Amino acid sequence: MRSSFGPPLDLTDLPNFSQTDMRPRRPVFVGRVSTKDNQNPASSLPRQVALASERLEVGEKFAAYFWDVESGMLPPELRGLGSQEMYDALAVPIPRDGGLQDLVDRAEQLSVTHVLAERSDRVARAMLTSLTVEHELERIGVEVVYANEPVGGTESGRLRTRRYSQVDAEIYRTTLMEMSMGGQIQHAINGWNHGYPPYPYTTVIDLNAPVREKGRFGAERPKRKLVPHADPRRFDAAWELCRLRREEHLKAADIITILSSDPDRYPIEGRWTHSLVEGLIANPKLTGYQVYNRKSPRTGRDGYSKLNPVSKWVWSPEIVHKPVVSLQEWKQAQEVTAGLRAGSEEGPLLRIRAAARQLGLTVTAVRSSGTHTLYRIGGRQVALPTPIPDMVVQQVIDDMGSAT
C-alpha cells in the first residue's frame, strides 16, 4: 500500500522509490467439488472458473488448473488420490494439472504468483486446512485470492471477511457432519444395513421402510435388511469359525486350514483368507444386532479405513436379523482374540492339533453341545469337554501315539 503522505518533492525518479516484483504474474485456478454423484463437476467447476476469472487482470489467463473431486473435510495430502481414469470419465471441460496438494508442492517450481478460487471453502471446509495452505503459499510469495471477497478497502477489513467466511465454512462442515451422523445412526437403529453384507448374510429391500419421493439428487436408495444367505452352509461355516476361536482358541491360520479341508461343508468363493476369518470373528452383526460406526473410512483412499473403538459403535436396540452367535459368545471370541494378540498361552486344543499334525492326522469338530464337543481325529471320534483340562489333553495325545 502506497503512503498517502508523500514527499514534498517529486522523488519518483529515484531507483528505490517503488518496490517492483520482477516476476511476471502467473495466476492459477484452484477448485473443488465434494462428490461426483451428488454434484456435477462438469458444470460446477466451469462455474467456479468463471467466477475466479473475474479477479484476473485484463488479457490474463490461468496458467494451470488445480481441482479435486473430494470432500472439503479431507486435508490436502489425502485428496486427489482417485485414478486418472475417474477424472477423465467426469468429462469436465477444463484441464486438470493436479489437485490441491499438487498445487502446494509445485507452486514454487511453476513460478506461481497468484492462486484464485471462488471462495475459501473451495480450498477446505476446515479452517485449519485453509489457513495452512494459505500460509504455505504465502511463505513462497504466492497470494491467495478469493473471488467473493471485496476489492479495495483496508487490509483488516479484507482479513475480517476472509476469516468470517472460513469460520462459516467450518461451522457448516460441523453441522453437516452432525446431521449426517444423526441420519446414519437412525438408519442403524431401524435395523437397516450399511455396506456389504457379511459372509453368512445377504440383503433384501425392506418393503416396510418409508420411501421418499424423488429429490434433487434422484431416487433415494432403498433401505435394506440382512437375511440369511440362500446357502445355509454359510451360516454353519460362520458359526464354526467363531466357535473355533471362542472355544479352541485357534489362530486364523489354523481356522483356515480346517475350513479349507472341507470345502463342501464350508463353501467360499475363492479361498478363505486371514482378513476374512478375522473380520467375521470380529463382526458384531453376527449377533443379530445392526451395528454402525465400526470404521472411519475418511482416509482419502478407497478400500482403506481405520477402526473406531467399541465405545463409538452404534447398536440397534434389539435383534433385527437372525443371529449366528449370541452376544455373549461374540464377546468371548473377542476376549480370546485379544489374548492371542497379546501373546497369551495357546488353547489346549492347539497342543492336540500340533501332536496330530506330527502323526499325519487331522482334528475336525463334528458337533458340539454346551459342555462337550465331538471331534474326529484320524479315523476315530473322541468327545472332549469344554474347556479341555490339561490331563485330558495329555491323555488324548498319548492315545494318538499308541494308536499309530
N, C-alpha and C positions, 0 to 999 in steps of 0.2 A: 504494500500500500504506500503510495507516494504521499509525503507530508504536505499538508495544506498551508504550512508556514514556510514558504520558500525563501531563498536568499534575496537580499535587496538588489543584487546584481545578477545578470544573466550568466549562469555558470554551466549551461548545457553543453558547452564545447569541451569541458574537462573530461578526460578519459574515464574517470571513475564516477561521473555524475549519475549514471544509472547502471544497475547490475543486470546483465542480459544473460539469459540461459542460452548457451551456444548450441544446445541440442535442438534439432528440428522437432516440432510437435509430432508425436506418433501415438495417437489415441487408439485404444482397443475397446471392444464391447465385452461386457460380462452379463450373463443372464442365467435364468434357472426356471424350470417348470417342475412342479412337485412330482407328478406321475404321468406316465404315458397313457394310462387308462382313463382316469377321471378328468384329465385335461388334454387339450390338443396342442402338442408342441408345434405342429406345423402352422398354427395360427397365432398362438401366444408369443412365441419367440420373435417372429417378424414384427409384431406389435411392439414388443419391448425395444427392438432395434430402432423402430421409427421414433419412439418417444426419446430414447437416449440420443438419437441423431440430432435432436433439436439443440443439444449443447455442443455440437461440433462448430468449428469456425467455418466461414464461407469458403466453399470449394473443398472442404476437408472430407476425407472418408476414413472409415475404420481400417486400420492396418491388419487387424486379426479379430477373430470372434471366438470367445471362450464361453461355453454354456454347458449346463448339465441338465439331465432329467433325473433329479434326485430330491429327496426330502431336504428342506432347509434346516432340518434339525440335526443333520449329519455334519461333522467337521470336514474341512476341505480334503484331508488325506483319505477319507472314506467315500469320496464322491468320484464320479466318472469312471467307476470300475466296471461298468457294463461293457459288453463287447461292441466292437465297431459295427458288427452286423446289426445289432439292435438299433444303434443310432442311424445307420443307413436306412433301415426299414421305416423309420419315422417320417422320412421324406420331408424334412424341414428345409425350406428353400433358402437357407443361408448356410455358409460353410461353417465348419467346426474345427478350430485349431487346438482344441483340448478343453478341459474343464477348469474349475476354479483352482485346484491345486497346480495344474499345469501353468496357469497364469502366474501364480505366486512364484513358482520355480523358474520360469523363463522370462519374467518381466525385464530383468536387467540385461539378459542376453539379447532380447529383442529390441532393446533401447526404447521401451515403452515409457511415455511421459504422462499419459492420462488414461485412467480406466473409467469408462462411462457405463452406468447402469440405470435402469428405470427408477429404482428406489432401493433402499438399503436391504430390504428383506429378500431381494433377488440374490444378494450375496449370502445371507444366512438369516434365519429367524432367531437364532441365539445371539444375544448382544455380544457376548464374549468372542464368538467366532468372527463376527463382522468387524469388531474392534481389532482383533488380532490380524486379520487380513489387511485392514487399513494401515495398521502400524507397520507391518512387514513391507508394504508397498511404499509408504511414505519414507521409510528408512532408506530406500534406494532412490528417492527423489521422484516417486510416482504419485500424482494427485488423483484421488478418487472423487468422482463427480456423480451425484445422483440427480436425475432429471427433474424430480419432483421438489427439489429444494429451490428456494428463492434466489434470484440473481441480484447481486449488489448488496448494500446494507453493511452492517458490521459483522465481523468475524464471530463475535459472541452470539449474534442472532442466528447466523448460519449454523453454528455448532449446536445451539439450543434446538433448532428444528431437526437436525440430524439425530441428536440423542433421543429426542422425544419419539421420533419415528422408530428408532431401534428398540426403545422400551416398549412401544406399542406392538412391534413385531414379536418380541419375546412374550409379552402378555398374551397375544393371540395364539402363539405356539403352545403356551401352557394351558390355556383354555381349551384349545383343540385337543390336546392330549387327554385332559380330564374328561371331556365329553366322549372321546373315542374309547377310553378305558372303561368308562361307565357303560357304554353300549356293549362292549365285549364281555364285561362281567355279567350283564343281564343275559347275554347270549348263552353263556355257560350255565348260569343258574337255571335257565329254562330247559337245559338238557341238550342244547344244540352243539354239534361238534365243530371244533376248529381244526383245520389242517387235514392231513391224510389219516385215514382210519388205521388203527393198529392191526397187526397181522391177523388176529382171530376175528376181526370185525370187517364189515363193510358199512356203507351209509345208505339211507333211504330218505327221501323227502318227507318231512313232517307235514302231512296234509292238514293237521290241526293248527299249524302256525299261521299267524296273521300275514296276509300278503298285501304289501303296499303297492299302490298304483305306480306306474312308470314315472320316474323322476328325471331330473336333469341329466343324470349320468346313465340313463337307460333302465332296463328292468332290474330289479333287485334279485340277487342270487337267492335261491330258495333255501330255507332252513333245513338242515339235515341232522338226523339222529343215527347213533350207532346201533347196528343189529348184528347178530352172529353171522359169520361168513357162510356162504352156501355149502362149503366143505366142512362138515362137523369135525374132521380130523384136526383142523387148525385150532379149534378150541381145546382139544385134548393135548395137542403139542404145546400150546401156550401154558396150559395147566402143569404139564410135566416139567417143562424147563424151569418154571417158578418153583416147583417142588424140589427139583434137584438142587437149586440154590438154597432154598429155605431149610430143607431137612438134611441134605447131604453135604452142604457147604462146598459145592463144586464150583470151580472157576469156569469161565466162559469156554476155554479150550476143551475141557472135559465134557461140558454140556454139548458142545458142537459135535464131538466125537460120537456121543450117544445118539443124538438126533440124526446125524448123517448115516449112522449104521443101519437105520430102519426107515428108509425114505417112504415106504408105503404107509407107515404109521405116522410119520412126522413129515408131511409134504411141505415143500418150499419151492418157490420159483427161483431158479438159480441155485444158490447154496446158502447154508447157514453161515453167518459171519459174527465176529465178535461184537460189532456195533449193534446188530440186530438182536442178538441174545441179551446183551446188557441193557439195550433200550427197552425191550419188552419187560424184563425183570423190574426196571425202574419206573415203568409207565403206570401211573395210578389209575388210568382209565380202565385197567383190567379189573378194578374193584367194583365196577358198575356205576361209579360216580363220574360225572363230567368235570374235568379239571382244566383250567385255563391259566396262562401266565407262567408256565413252567420254564419257558425260554424267552430270551430277549433277542429278536432277530435283527435289531438295528446295528449291524456291524458293517454294512455297506457292501457285503459280498453275498450273493445268492448261495444258499445252502449252508451258510455259516451263522451260528448263533451262540449265545452264552447262556448257561443255566442260571436261573434265579433260585434263591434259597426257598425252601419249602414254606417259610413264613409268608412269602408273597404269592403263593398259589391261591387260586380261586376255585372252590369246590361247590358243586351243586348241593343243595340242602339234603337231597335224598338220592337213592339209587335210581338212575334213569335208563339204564340198559342192562342186559344180562351180564352178571359178573363172571369172570374166570376164576378169581380167588377172592376170599374175603378181605376186608380192610386190615384185619389183624394179621392174616397170612402175608399180605403185601408188606406190612410194616416189619414183620420178622425177616422177610427176604432182604429188606433194605439194611437191617441191622447186620445180617450175615455179610452182605456186600461191603459194608463199612469195615467190618472186621477183617475181611480178606484183603481189602486195600490197605489196611493198617498193618498188615503182616502178622495177623494172629495165627494161632495154630490151625492147621487144616482139619477139616472134619474127619471123624473116624472112618467114614466110608472111603475116603481117599486112600487110606492105608490098604483097605481091601482091594480097591481097584488097582493100586500100584502092584500089589502082590499078584493079582490075577494077570496083569499085563506081562509080568515076568514069566508066567506059565503059559502064555499064549491064550488066555481066556478073556472073555468079556463079561461085564456085570451089567445087567439090564433089569430095570424095575418092571414088574408085571402088573401089580396093582397095589394099592395102599389103603389102609384104614387109618383111624386116628391114632392108633397105638403101634401098629406093625406095618411093614412093607414086605411084599413078596418079591424076591429077586431071582433072576435066572443067572446062575454062574456056570458057564460052560454048558454041560448037558443036564444039570440038576437045578432044582429050585430050593431056595432057602428063605424062610420067614425070619426077619430080623426086627427087633423092637426099635422104636423111635423115641429118643436118640439111642444110638448103639453104644452100649458100655464097652470099655476097653477090653474087659475079659472076654466078651463075645467076639470082638474084633480078632483077637489073637486065636481064639478057637476056630473061627472061620478060615483064617489064614493057614492054620495047621491042617485043617481038614482038606483044603485045596491041595496042599503039598502031598498029603498021604494018598489022595485020590489019583494023582498023576503018577 
